[in-house]
Amino acid sequence: MFESLNDDQRRLFHAALSDWLLDAGEAEFDAIEALREEIAPGEVCSMLRLIRTCFARPELQACVPAALVALLRERNLLRPAAALTVLATAAGRP
Protein backbone atom coordinates (compact mmCIF):
# COMPACT_ATOMS: atom_id res chain seq x y z
CA MET A 1 0.00 0.00 0.00
CA PHE A 2 2.63 2.56 1.03
CA GLU A 3 5.58 0.40 -0.05
CA SER A 4 6.08 1.89 -3.47
CA LEU A 5 5.07 5.53 -3.29
CA ASN A 6 6.60 7.78 -5.90
CA ASP A 7 7.69 11.34 -5.05
CA ASP A 8 4.30 12.83 -5.90
CA GLN A 9 2.48 10.27 -3.76
CA ARG A 10 4.85 10.95 -0.87
CA ARG A 11 4.09 14.66 -1.17
CA LEU A 12 0.36 13.89 -1.17
CA PHE A 13 0.78 11.67 1.90
CA HIS A 14 2.60 14.41 3.79
CA ALA A 15 0.05 17.02 2.69
CA ALA A 16 -2.77 14.79 3.99
CA LEU A 17 -0.86 14.26 7.23
CA SER A 18 -0.40 18.03 7.64
CA ASP A 19 -4.11 18.59 7.10
CA TRP A 20 -4.98 15.89 9.61
CA LEU A 21 -2.59 17.36 12.19
CA LEU A 22 -4.42 20.71 11.99
CA ASP A 23 -7.66 19.07 13.18
CA ALA A 24 -6.36 16.23 15.35
CA GLY A 25 -7.26 16.22 19.01
CA GLU A 26 -5.10 15.31 21.97
CA ALA A 27 -6.39 11.73 22.05
CA GLU A 28 -5.39 11.27 18.40
CA PHE A 29 -1.91 12.66 19.07
CA ASP A 30 -1.63 10.30 22.03
CA ALA A 31 -2.66 7.37 19.83
CA ILE A 32 0.00 8.24 17.25
CA GLU A 33 2.63 8.64 19.98
CA ALA A 34 1.70 5.25 21.45
CA LEU A 35 2.03 3.68 18.01
CA ARG A 36 5.39 5.34 17.48
CA GLU A 37 6.60 4.03 20.82
CA GLU A 38 5.35 0.54 19.92
CA ILE A 39 7.03 0.54 16.51
CA ALA A 40 10.23 2.47 17.20
CA PRO A 41 10.80 2.88 20.95
CA GLY A 42 13.25 5.67 21.67
CA GLU A 43 13.90 6.27 17.96
CA VAL A 44 13.01 8.87 15.39
CA CYS A 45 10.30 7.40 13.19
CA SER A 46 8.85 9.02 10.08
CA MET A 47 5.08 9.15 9.81
CA LEU A 48 5.28 7.26 6.54
CA ARG A 49 7.18 4.44 8.24
CA LEU A 50 4.75 4.54 11.17
CA ILE A 51 1.63 4.24 9.00
CA ARG A 52 3.27 1.69 6.70
CA THR A 53 4.17 -0.48 9.69
CA CYS A 54 0.71 -0.16 11.24
CA PHE A 55 -0.94 -1.44 8.08
CA ALA A 56 1.57 -4.28 7.81
CA ARG A 57 0.67 -5.42 11.35
CA PRO A 58 -3.06 -6.15 11.67
CA GLU A 59 -2.99 -5.80 15.46
CA LEU A 60 -1.94 -2.15 15.05
CA GLN A 61 -4.31 -1.16 12.23
CA ALA A 62 -7.20 -0.45 14.57
CA CYS A 63 -5.00 1.90 16.60
CA VAL A 64 -4.52 4.36 13.74
CA PRO A 65 -6.91 7.29 14.31
CA ALA A 66 -10.04 6.83 12.21
CA ALA A 67 -9.94 10.43 10.96
CA LEU A 68 -6.45 9.89 9.54
CA VAL A 69 -7.50 6.64 7.89
CA ALA A 70 -10.55 8.34 6.38
CA LEU A 71 -8.44 11.22 5.04
CA LEU A 72 -5.87 8.88 3.51
CA ARG A 73 -8.67 6.91 1.89
CA GLU A 74 -10.41 10.08 0.67
CA ARG A 75 -7.19 11.14 -1.03
CA ASN A 76 -6.69 7.71 -2.60
CA LEU A 77 -3.59 6.99 -0.54
CA LEU A 78 -5.05 3.92 1.12
CA ARG A 79 -6.64 0.87 -0.40
CA PRO A 80 -10.38 0.90 0.27
CA ALA A 81 -10.43 -2.60 1.83
CA ALA A 82 -7.75 -1.69 4.37
CA ALA A 83 -9.48 1.56 5.24
CA LEU A 84 -12.85 -0.11 5.68
CA THR A 85 -11.37 -2.71 8.02
CA VAL A 86 -9.85 -0.02 10.22
CA LEU A 87 -12.94 2.19 10.19
CA ALA A 88 -15.26 -0.74 11.01
CA THR A 89 -13.04 -1.77 13.91
CA ALA A 90 -12.94 1.80 15.18
CA ALA A 91 -16.74 1.91 15.05
CA GLY A 92 -16.90 -1.30 17.07
CA ARG A 93 -18.12 -3.52 14.26
CA PRO A 94 -16.56 -6.93 13.50
C-alpha positions as CSV (number, residue, x, y, z in Angstrom):
1,M,0.0,0.0,0.0
2,F,2.6,2.6,1.0
3,E,5.6,0.4,0.0
4,S,6.1,1.9,-3.5
5,L,5.1,5.5,-3.3
6,N,6.6,7.8,-5.9
7,D,7.7,11.3,-5.1
8,D,4.3,12.8,-5.9
9,Q,2.5,10.3,-3.8
10,R,4.9,11.0,-0.9
11,R,4.1,14.7,-1.2
12,L,0.4,13.9,-1.2
13,F,0.8,11.7,1.9
14,H,2.6,14.4,3.8
15,A,0.0,17.0,2.7
16,A,-2.8,14.8,4.0
17,L,-0.9,14.3,7.2
18,S,-0.4,18.0,7.6
19,D,-4.1,18.6,7.1
20,W,-5.0,15.9,9.6
21,L,-2.6,17.4,12.2
22,L,-4.4,20.7,12.0
23,D,-7.7,19.1,13.2
24,A,-6.4,16.2,15.4
25,G,-7.3,16.2,19.0
26,E,-5.1,15.3,22.0
27,A,-6.4,11.7,22.0
28,E,-5.4,11.3,18.4
29,F,-1.9,12.7,19.1
30,D,-1.6,10.3,22.0
31,A,-2.7,7.4,19.8
32,I,0.0,8.2,17.3
33,E,2.6,8.6,20.0
34,A,1.7,5.2,21.5
35,L,2.0,3.7,18.0
36,R,5.4,5.3,17.5
37,E,6.6,4.0,20.8
38,E,5.4,0.5,19.9
39,I,7.0,0.5,16.5
40,A,10.2,2.5,17.2
41,P,10.8,2.9,20.9
42,G,13.2,5.7,21.7
43,E,13.9,6.3,18.0
44,V,13.0,8.9,15.4
45,C,10.3,7.4,13.2
46,S,8.8,9.0,10.1
47,M,5.1,9.2,9.8
48,L,5.3,7.3,6.5
49,R,7.2,4.4,8.2
50,L,4.8,4.5,11.2
51,I,1.6,4.2,9.0
52,R,3.3,1.7,6.7
53,T,4.2,-0.5,9.7
54,C,0.7,-0.2,11.2
55,F,-0.9,-1.4,8.1
56,A,1.6,-4.3,7.8
57,R,0.7,-5.4,11.3
58,P,-3.1,-6.1,11.7
59,E,-3.0,-5.8,15.5
60,L,-1.9,-2.1,15.0
61,Q,-4.3,-1.2,12.2
62,A,-7.2,-0.4,14.6
63,C,-5.0,1.9,16.6
64,V,-4.5,4.4,13.7
65,P,-6.9,7.3,14.3
66,A,-10.0,6.8,12.2
67,A,-9.9,10.4,11.0
68,L,-6.4,9.9,9.5
69,V,-7.5,6.6,7.9
70,A,-10.5,8.3,6.4
71,L,-8.4,11.2,5.0
72,L,-5.9,8.9,3.5
73,R,-8.7,6.9,1.9
74,E,-10.4,10.1,0.7
75,R,-7.2,11.1,-1.0
76,N,-6.7,7.7,-2.6
77,L,-3.6,7.0,-0.5
78,L,-5.0,3.9,1.1
79,R,-6.6,0.9,-0.4
80,P,-10.4,0.9,0.3
81,A,-10.4,-2.6,1.8
82,A,-7.7,-1.7,4.4
83,A,-9.5,1.6,5.2
84,L,-12.9,-0.1,5.7
85,T,-11.4,-2.7,8.0
86,V,-9.9,0.0,10.2
87,L,-12.9,2.2,10.2
88,A,-15.3,-0.7,11.0
89,T,-13.0,-1.8,13.9
90,A,-12.9,1.8,15.2
91,A,-16.7,1.9,15.0
92,G,-16.9,-1.3,17.1
93,R,-18.1,-3.5,14.3
94,P,-16.6,-6.9,13.5
